[in-house]
């Protein structure tokens, strides 16, 4: 690699914001391990990347393609069918009928159950 390419790479790295540098450093991290990458400051990351500029230039220019692992999102919510929704609504109706006939502590427990069913129904719909 010539000095001109090294200067070009150095200038490009200096212009990058820290999130872009972190992305490049993570790709570089797949080839050569950098210890404590998350805790490093921007200048420290620049020094680490320029220390092995040949590999970084190949990654930066696109010659070497390194795929980053995708983050797993929260589990997708299961879509309920109309049968499931109808079952929950029927269960809620039964609890409401019991609620009208009950008194005292039993009544508060039934209120809680009805509220929970309302929350589940609203999440599903």
MODA-V903196 format. One record per pair of residues at least 4 apart in sequence whose C-alpha atoms are under 7 Angstrom apart, sorted by the first residue. I is the first residue (numbers start at 0). J is the second residue. If there is no record, write none. Layout:
{{I/J} {I/J}}
This chain:
{{0/4} {1/5} {2/6} {3/7} {4/8} {5/9} {6/10} {7/11} {8/12} {8/56} {9/13} {10/14} {11/15} {12/45} {15/19} {15/20} {16/20} {17/21} {17/41} {18/22} {19/23} {20/24} {21/25} {22/26} {23/27} {24/28} {25/29} {26/65} {26/67} {27/31} {27/55} {28/32} {28/33} {35/39} {39/43} {39/44} {40/44} {41/45} {42/46} {43/47} {44/48} {45/49} {46/50} {48/52} {48/55} {51/55} {52/56} {53/57} {54/58} {55/59} {56/60} {57/61} {57/62} {57/63} {58/62} {58/63} {58/64} {78/123} {79/83} {79/84} {79/123} {80/84} {81/85} {82/86} {83/87} {84/88} {84/120} {85/89} {86/90} {87/91} {87/116} {88/92} {89/93} {90/94} {91/95} {91/113} {91/116} {92/96} {93/97} {94/98} {94/109} {94/113} {95/99} {96/100} {97/101} {98/106} {98/109} {101/105} {101/106} {102/106} {103/107} {104/108} {105/109} {106/110} {107/111} {108/112} {109/113} {110/114} {111/115} {112/116} {113/117} {114/118} {115/119} {116/120} {117/121} {118/122} {119/123} {120/124}}
